């Protein structure tokens, strides 16, 4: 009897592994702050991304893919949970000030940022936990930024963590020493994106050797500020930009901060190229390990490209604005899924999709168990790969905060081609038809009042149902102080960023920084 009991226990423990045998692996690649047009594949004539372009050309391309928020932490939490930010409660990048503490920023805004969750709750059953339950080995490398001790990758279903902790930016920059408590330094000057790619590639090879399926989540710190590259790559793009012709005007003043007008930043271009080369390393690791033909690959970004604030890195034109803003430039992102079956290569899907859809979609594609009570806002997109349909549904964003890039508190809803934005500062809504106006230049609220009202009601009903927080009016608000603050930005910051732009393009550019002397290392 004891022998029989032992055998039964052994079979029970082995069940998740046996269920997973021969099922597709998953490689999820998440880039930080990568704009929709920051790839050659999606229209950039400045940045060169041959490895990602090759991946995209073999993938299903969702042309209207979205991040769940215009800043990072909420989007990342939505990928992990399958929920919109208003539901899981992380509506701002973790670490930002809220409530009355916001006044110490000296920005004199009309409202105070709403409170938000400071970490991903362990009550959430994440996508990593779902795959581990299916017998997959789960791996995380890179930026986490959705929790600190007690809410790290290891606490949310990842068996291995390389580099994920509470920080939202690479504290040591992109060249070793990394100053990352979850990632040991190896070689002086080692490139961070390459290191994360190498860790991921080594993990893939190890799993191939032991014959166990994997769920690998490669979360680059790139292309988040501080933007850094090596001298040779900067020179390559500096020359390329010069040959195209440098515009005399690089910025225009937005409502709160200068907005970059062109993709003409050679330092940022170099950072993008390094990230692309790192992606190439991981894709090569799939090929060399023999797992490429049985691996689903996802590629996306956590929000739009940075046009204002941070390092004023890029331009998302013709999309309006960028990271931190409620417009398309802040939330529309590259969104590719490569399937092992190559018949789906180059399939274009125009159905609007969002980061919280990955959870149910990947489980469906791998034959995993469904968790509809967890991914309450995500939708399984797999029918779209075979010519099927997914029921039209509203996409809802909620950002009751002021972003570092100049964005203001807003909630948004998209249904079909219509998008409504509710501006909390001015207590008004605007309506856009994205098929005809992707740049969101023409507010159609007056022309279509019934459509505006219907979307507004639908959005507010959802936000009320999930207990979304609104930004309260600051009773100490002084309009004259805010006006003076904004004028000061225009007079001081606008000429400063123009000067930095010109300096980065000078042939004798020499930033006063340790990273400038770093050379790329490949070992």
N, C-alpha and C positions, 0 to 999 in steps of 0.2 A: 504493500500500500504506500509506504514511504517513497519507493522508487517511482510509482505511478504519479504520486502527488508532485514529486520533483519534476517529472517530465511535463506535467500539465502547467506548472509554474513557469518552466523554461519556455514552453510554447507560448504562453500568455505574454511573457516579457519580450519575446522575439517578434510578436505580431506586428508592431509598428514598423519594424525594419522590413519584414517580409512584404507588408503592404506597399512599401515604398520601392521595392526592387523594380528596376526597369522603368520607373516613372521619371518624367523629365526633371532635370535639375533646374534651378532658378538662379540667375545672376541679375541682381538689381543694381543699376548704376545711377546714383543720384548726384548731380552737380549742384554746387551752391551758387546762387545768383546768376545763373546762365540765362541770358535773354533768348527769346524766341528766334531772333535773327542773328544770334552770335555764332552760328554754324555756316560753313559754306553751303551745306545741304539746304538750309532754310533761307539763304539769300545773302549772306555776308560776302562782300567783295574784298574785305580786308583780312579777316581772320582765316586761317587755314586749318581745317579739321578733317584730314583725309581718313583717319581711322573711324571717327564717328560717322562720317559720310558713308563709308562702306557699310557700317552696321545699319544705318538708316535705310540704305538702298536695298537691304535684304530683310527689312522689317515692315510690319504694318505701321503706317504713318498716320497718326491721328492729327489732322491738320488744325483742329480746334481743341487742343489739349490745354488744360488749366492746372495750375497749382491751387491748393485750397486757401491760400492766403497770399497777400502781397509781401509778407515777411516770413522768415524761415521756420521758427519753432512750431507755429500752428500747422503749417503744411506737413512738416515731418510727423507730427502727432497724428495727422489725418491719414497719412500713408500707413502708419502702424495700426490704426484702429478702424479704418473704414468709416469714419465719422467726420462731419463738418466741424470746424473749430467751435462754433457756437454751442455745439452739443458736448464736446469733450472738455471745453473750458479753457484751453490754451489758445487765447486769441491774440497774443503778442509774443515777440521774441523774449525768451526768459531772461530776466535781468533788467528789463526796462522798468522805469518808475511808473507808479500808478497813484491815483488819488491825490491827496494834498502834497505828497512828496514830490509830485511833478513840478510844483512851483519852484523848486530849487534849480530847475533847468533854466529859469529866466526867460521862457519863451512867451509868457503872457497870453496864453490861449484862452478862448472863450469857455472851453470845457476842461474838465479834469479827466484824464484817461481812466477807463473802467478798471476794476480789479480783474485779475485773471489767474488761472491755475499756474503754479510755479514748477510743475513737473507732471509727467504722465502718470496717472494713477495706476497702481498695481492691480486694481480691480478690472482694468481693461485686459482683454484676451487678445494679444497682438498677433499680427500676421506671422511673426517669428514663432510664437508659441503654437500657432496653428500648424505650421510646417514641422515643428519639432514633434508635435503630437502625431504627425503622419510618418514619423520615422526618419526625417531629414536631419542632418547635422546643420546647425545654423551658425553663421559667421557674420561678424560686423567689423568693418574697418572704416575709420575716419570720423567725420563730424557727427555728434549725437545731438546735443543742445536741446533735449527735451526732459532733462532731469539731472539731479546730482545724486549723491549717495542715497541708496535705496530706490533709485529710479534710473539706473544706468542700463546699458544694453544687457548686461548679465541678469538684471532683475526683470527683464521683459522678453525672455525667451531665446536669447543668443548664447550659444555654448562658448563661443570665442569672441573676444573683443580686442581689437587692435586700434587704439587711438581715440575711442569714443568716451568723452566725459562731458562735463557741464559747459565747457567753453563753446562759443559760437564762432570764434575766429582762431586761426593758428597763432597762438601766443608767441611762439618763437619765429614766426614767419614761415616761408616755404623752403628754407634751407636749414639743415641741422646746425646747431642744436635746436630741437623742436619745442622744448619746454612743455612737453606733453606727458602727464603722469601715467598715461595708459599706453605709451609708445616709447620704447627704449631707443636711444640714439646709437647708431652704428658708426657710420663714416662721417667725418666732418664735411659739411657742405652738401650732404645728401639731400636730394630733392624730395619734398614731402609727398607730392602726388605720385612720383615713381615708387616711393617706399610703400605707400598704401596699395598700389597696384601689385607690387611684388608680394606683399603679405597675402593679398587675395589670390594671386596666381599660385603661390606655394600651397595655400589651403586647397585650391581646386585640384592640384596634382596629387596631394595627399589623399583626398577623398576618392580620386580615380584609382589610386593604388589599392585602397582597401575596399573599393567597390560599393561605397555607400552614397546615396543621393545627398545633394546639398542645397541649401538656401543661403546664398552669399549676398550680402548687402554692402556694396562699396559706395561709401558716402564721402565724396571728395570735400576737403575744405576749400579747394579752388572752386570757383574763381572769386571768392570773397576777398575783401580787402584784409590786410594790406596787399596791394598788387605788386608782385615782384617777378623778375625773370633774370636770365643771365645776359651778359653783355652781347654775345653773338646773336641771340634771338632778338633782342631789342634792336640791334643794328639792321637785321634783316627787315623788320617791319618799319623801322624808321625810314629806310631807303624806299620801301614799297609805297609808303604813305606820301613821301616826297614826290615820287614819280607820278602818282595819281593827281597830286596838287593839293596843297594844304589850304583849307578855307581860311580867310582872314578872321572869320568869326566862329568861335567854337561853342559858345554858350548863349542862351537867352535867359532872362530872369523869369522864373516861375512865380507862383503865388508866394512861396516861402524861400526857395533856394534856386540857384542857377541850374539850368537843364542842359545837359550835353546834347549837341545837335548832330554830331557825326561820329562814325566809328573810325577814329584817327588817333588812338592811344597806343603807341608801340609797346609800352610796358604791359598793358593789359593784353594786347595781342600775343605777346610772348607767354603770358600766364595761361591763356587759352590753349596755345600750342602745346605747352608742357602737359596740360591735362589731357589733351587729345592723344599725345604719345603714350601717356599712362594707360588710357583706355585701350590703345593698341596692344600694349603689353599683356593686359588681361585677356583680350580676345585671342591673342597668340597662345596664351596658356591654355585656353579652352581647346584650341586645335591640337596642341602638342600632347595634352593629356588624354585626347580621344573622346572628350565629353561634348565637343561643340555640337555634334549632330543630335544630342539628346538634352540640350539646355535651352531654356527660354531666357532671353536677354531683354531686360527693360532698361530704357534710357530716358531720363527726364530731369527737371530742375525743380527747386523748391519755391522759386518765385522769379519774377522777371529780372532783366538786367538792370544794373545800377546806372541811372542817368543823373542823379542828384544825390548829394551826401556821400558818405564813405569816401571812395576814391574817384567819384564821378567818372566811372570806368568806360561806359559804352553809350550807344544810342539804339533804341528799339524801333526807330522810324520804319514804316509808317504808323506803327502802333503808338498810342499816346502815353507819355510819361514812362515810369518804370517802377522798380522795387519801391515799396512803401506807399504806392498810389493805388487808387481804386480803379484806374483805367486799364485797358488791355495790356499795355506795356508792363504793368505790375504783376499780372497774373497769368498771361498766356505764355506757355513754355513748350519746348520740344517734348514730344511724347511718342516714343517708339516702343513697339513690342516685337521682338524677333522670335518666331516660332521655329521649332526644329524642322517642321515640314516646309520646305522652301517654296511651295506653290503659292504661299501668301506673300512672298516678297513683293515689295513695291505697291502693295494694296493701300489705297488712300481712303481713309474714313473721315467724313465731314461731320459726323455726329459729335456734339459737344461732350467731352469727357473730362474727368477731374481726378486728382491724386487718390482720393478715397475709393476710387473704383478698382485700384490695383488689387486690393485684398480679395474681394470675391472673384475677380477675374482670374488671378493666378491660381487660386484653389480650384476653380472650375477647369482650367487648362491642364492641371496636373492630376485631376481626378480626386481631389481632396474633399473632406467633409465640409458641409456648408455651415456657416454660423450667422444666420440672418439676424439674430438678436444682438450680435456684436457690430457688424458693419451695417448699421442702420441707414446710412446715407449713401454707401457705395453700391454700385450696380455691376453685375456680371456682364462684361462686354463681349464675351466669347461668341455669342450668336452673330455678331457683326463680321466675324472672320469668314463666315460661311454664307454670306449674303442674307442673313436673317436680320431681324429688327430688335431694337431695345426700345421699350416704351419711353416716349418723351417725358422728361422730368425736369423740374427746376434745379438749377445749380445756385447755391446760396453762399455768400461770403459775409463775414461779420468782423469788422475791425474797428472797435470803439476806442481807438488810440490815435496818437500823433506819432508819425514815423520819424526816424532820424533823417529821412530823405526829403521831408517836406509834405508828406501826405497827411490828411486830416481824417477824423473819425467818419466812417462810412459803412453802410451795408449795401450789398448788391445782390441782384437776382438776374439770372439769365434763363429764359425759356424760349426755345426755338431760336430765332434770329434777334429776339428782343432782349435788351439789357436795360435794367433800371438801376440807378444809383441814388441812394438816399444820403444826403449830406447833413450830418448832425449839427455842424456849426451854423449853417444857414437855414436848417430845418426845411429843406426843399428837396425835391427829387428831380432827376433828369432822365430822359428816355432816349435810347439809341437803337437804330436798326443796324446790326453789325454786318449783315450781308452787303449793305449799301454804304456803310460808313464805319469801316474798321478802325479809323482814326478817331472816332467819337467826337466829331466836330459839330454835329447838328443835333441839338436837343429837340426832340419831337413831342415833348410833353403837351404843348398847346395844341398840336395837330391831332394827337391821339389821346385825349383825356381818359377815355374808358380803358384803354390798354394800360396807361400809367396807373390808374387806380386799381385795376385788377392785379397787376404785378405787385404793387405796394401792399395790398391786403394779403396776398399769398405769402410774401416775404415776412410780414409782421406776424402773421399767424404761426409760421414756423419758429421765428425767434421767440415768441411768447411761449410756445409749447416746450421749448428746450431750456427756458429760463435764461435767455441771453442777457448779459449785462449791458446797460447803456451808459455812455459817458455823461456824468452829471455836469450841469452848468456851474462854473466856478463863480461863487458869489463875490470873489475879490477881483474879478476880471476888470481890466482897465483898457479900453480900446485904444487910447492914445499911447499907452506903453507898448502895446503890440505893434502899432503902426511904426513907432520909433525903432523897435527891434527889427522889424522887417526892412525898414529903410537902411538901417546900419548894415544888414546883410548885403543888400544890393550894392551899397557903396564900397564895402570892404571885401566881401567874399567873391563877388563877380569878377573884379579885376585880378584877384588872387588866383582863381582857378584858370583864368585865361593865361596868366603868366606861367603857371605850372605846365599847362598844355604846350606852350611854346618852348619851354625849357626841355621837356621830354623829347621834343623833335629836333633840338639842336645837335649838331654833329659832335660836339664836345660834351654832351650830357654826362655828368658825373654826380649822381645822387650821393648825398652824405649818409651812406647806409652800409652796414656790414654785408648785406646780401649781394651787393653789386659785384663783388669779387668772386662770388660762388660760381663754380662750374658744375655742369650736369654730371651726375655719377649714375652709372647703370648697373652697379653691383651691390 
